[in-house]
Amino acid sequence: MKYRGGGLTMPDLQTQYGELNQRFFQGELPLLPVRWSDRMTRSAGIYYGSKGYIALSKPLLENNLVALRSTLLHEMIHVWCHRVKNAPQEGHGRLFQQRMAEINQSQSEIQVTIRHTLDTHSLSRYLALCTSCGRSRLYHQRNSNLACRFCCQAAGVRWSRTYALDWILMESLATPKPSL
């Protein structure tokens, strides 16, 4: 079954996982489900070690095979650290970085990085604006309990309703307002 936008199907993700497992890990990684996530819009991928699967951001990766393979390989290094080297708390530590460097030095087709450089701002729906200092930040969803970090720090408080953010739906910024 193809997803909207012509992206990879679930079986194709499993095929990619299998091919990368053979090529870079000599097949020693366990067979894990690789799933699309419609909700992931900032992170390109995540390995859920306790649940035993990898989730990849459909909005960021489904039409970008180069980024998809790089992200999948990144998550597979986490699987390798956790399942093969028995280091579930490794994160992006020494073991992870050594394996990443080995993979990157062994070829130039797929370069694995710790942080992605994909455009996540185009997926943002809201602009949060601090009416005190004028700072703004893009968010994917609205959260009514946020306050301006800079204003709160300057006032010496952890959180204050005084510095609560105003939320603007991005679609309303793009739509011209009728003049009277």
C-alpha positions as CSV (number, residue, x, y, z in Angstrom):
1,M,0.0,0.0,0.0
2,K,1.4,3.4,-1.0
3,Y,1.0,6.4,1.2
4,R,-0.1,9.8,-0.1
5,G,2.7,11.7,-1.7
6,G,4.3,8.6,-3.3
7,G,6.5,7.8,-0.3
8,L,7.9,4.5,0.7
9,T,5.4,1.8,2.0
10,M,5.8,0.0,5.2
11,P,7.3,-3.1,3.5
12,D,9.8,-0.8,1.8
13,L,10.9,0.5,5.1
14,Q,11.5,-3.0,6.3
15,T,13.5,-3.8,3.1
16,Q,15.6,-0.7,3.7
17,Y,16.2,-1.8,7.3
18,G,17.2,-5.3,6.1
19,E,19.6,-4.0,3.4
20,L,21.3,-1.6,5.8
21,N,21.5,-4.3,8.5
22,Q,23.3,-6.6,6.1
23,R,25.6,-3.9,4.6
24,F,26.7,-2.1,7.8
25,F,26.0,-4.5,10.6
26,Q,26.6,-7.9,8.9
27,G,23.0,-8.9,9.8
28,E,23.6,-8.9,13.5
29,L,20.7,-6.5,14.4
30,P,17.4,-8.0,15.4
31,L,14.5,-7.7,13.0
32,L,12.5,-4.7,14.3
33,P,9.4,-3.0,13.0
34,V,10.1,0.3,11.3
35,R,7.0,2.5,11.3
36,W,6.0,5.9,9.9
37,S,4.8,8.5,12.3
38,D,2.6,11.3,11.1
39,R,3.0,13.2,14.4
40,M,6.8,13.5,14.5
41,T,7.6,16.9,13.0
42,R,10.8,18.0,14.7
43,S,12.7,14.7,15.2
44,A,13.4,12.7,12.0
45,G,13.5,9.4,13.8
46,I,13.5,7.6,17.1
47,Y,14.4,4.1,18.4
48,Y,12.0,3.0,21.1
49,G,14.2,0.4,22.8
50,S,11.6,-0.6,25.4
51,K,8.9,-1.0,22.8
52,G,11.2,-2.6,20.2
53,Y,10.6,-0.5,17.1
54,I,11.9,2.5,15.1
55,A,9.6,5.4,14.2
56,L,10.4,7.7,11.3
57,S,8.9,11.1,10.6
58,K,6.6,10.7,7.6
59,P,6.3,14.5,7.1
60,L,10.0,15.0,7.0
61,L,11.3,11.8,5.3
62,E,8.7,10.2,3.1
63,N,9.8,11.9,-0.1
64,N,13.5,12.2,0.7
65,L,15.2,8.8,0.3
66,V,18.7,10.2,1.1
67,A,17.5,11.7,4.5
68,L,15.4,8.6,5.2
69,R,18.4,6.2,4.8
70,S,20.7,8.4,6.8
71,T,18.0,8.7,9.6
72,L,17.2,5.0,9.6
73,L,20.9,4.2,9.8
74,H,21.3,6.6,12.7
75,E,18.5,4.8,14.6
76,M,20.0,1.4,13.7
77,I,23.2,2.5,15.4
78,H,21.1,3.1,18.5
79,V,19.7,-0.5,18.1
80,W,23.3,-1.8,17.7
81,C,24.4,0.0,20.9
82,H,21.3,-1.2,22.8
83,R,20.9,-4.8,21.5
84,V,24.3,-5.9,20.4
85,K,26.6,-4.0,22.7
86,N,24.2,-4.0,25.7
87,A,24.5,-0.3,26.2
88,P,20.9,0.9,26.3
89,Q,21.8,4.3,27.9
90,E,24.5,5.1,25.3
91,G,22.6,8.0,23.6
92,H,25.1,9.7,21.3
93,G,28.1,8.8,23.4
94,R,31.5,7.4,22.6
95,L,30.3,4.0,21.4
96,F,27.6,5.6,19.1
97,Q,30.0,8.1,17.7
98,Q,32.7,5.5,17.0
99,R,30.3,3.4,15.1
100,M,28.9,6.4,13.2
101,A,32.5,7.4,12.2
102,E,33.3,3.8,11.0
103,I,30.2,3.8,8.8
104,N,30.8,7.3,7.4
105,Q,34.5,6.5,6.7
106,S,33.6,3.2,5.0
107,Q,31.6,4.9,2.2
108,S,30.3,8.2,1.0
109,E,26.7,7.4,-0.2
110,I,25.0,7.6,3.2
111,Q,26.4,10.1,5.8
112,V,25.1,9.6,9.3
113,T,24.9,12.6,11.6
114,I,23.8,13.2,15.1
115,R,21.5,16.1,14.2
116,H,19.4,16.4,11.0
117,T,19.2,19.6,9.0
118,L,15.8,19.1,7.6
119,D,13.3,22.0,7.4
120,T,10.9,21.6,10.3
121,H,9.7,25.2,10.4
122,S,7.6,24.8,7.3
123,L,5.5,22.3,9.3
124,S,4.8,24.7,12.1
125,R,1.2,25.9,12.5
126,Y,1.6,28.4,15.3
127,L,3.7,31.4,16.2
128,A,4.1,32.1,19.9
129,L,4.7,35.8,20.7
130,C,5.9,37.3,23.9
131,T,4.1,40.7,24.3
132,S,6.7,41.8,26.8
133,C,10.0,41.4,24.9
134,G,8.7,40.8,21.3
135,R,10.5,37.4,20.9
136,S,8.7,34.8,18.9
137,R,9.1,31.1,18.2
138,L,7.4,28.6,15.9
139,Y,5.5,25.6,17.3
140,H,3.7,22.7,15.8
141,Q,0.9,22.7,18.4
142,R,-0.4,25.2,20.8
143,N,0.4,24.9,24.5
144,S,-1.5,27.3,26.8
145,N,1.0,26.9,29.7
146,L,4.1,28.4,28.1
147,A,5.7,31.6,29.1
148,C,8.7,33.5,27.7
149,R,11.8,31.9,29.1
150,F,13.9,35.0,28.7
151,C,11.4,37.3,30.5
152,C,10.9,34.8,33.3
153,Q,14.7,34.4,33.8
154,A,15.1,38.2,33.8
155,A,12.4,38.5,36.5
156,G,14.0,35.7,38.5
157,V,10.9,33.4,38.3
158,R,10.4,30.0,36.8
159,W,7.1,30.7,35.3
160,S,4.7,33.7,35.4
161,R,1.4,34.3,33.8
162,T,2.6,37.9,33.3
163,Y,4.9,36.5,30.5
164,A,2.4,34.0,29.0
165,L,2.7,33.8,25.2
166,D,0.2,34.9,22.7
167,W,-0.6,32.3,20.1
168,I,-1.1,33.1,16.4
169,L,-2.3,30.5,13.9
170,M,0.1,30.7,11.0
171,E,-2.7,30.3,8.4
172,S,-4.2,33.6,9.7
173,L,-0.9,35.4,8.9
174,A,-1.0,34.2,5.3
175,T,-4.6,35.2,4.7
176,P,-4.9,39.0,4.0
177,K,-7.4,40.7,6.1
178,P,-10.2,42.6,4.3
179,S,-9.9,46.3,4.6
180,L,-13.0,48.3,5.7
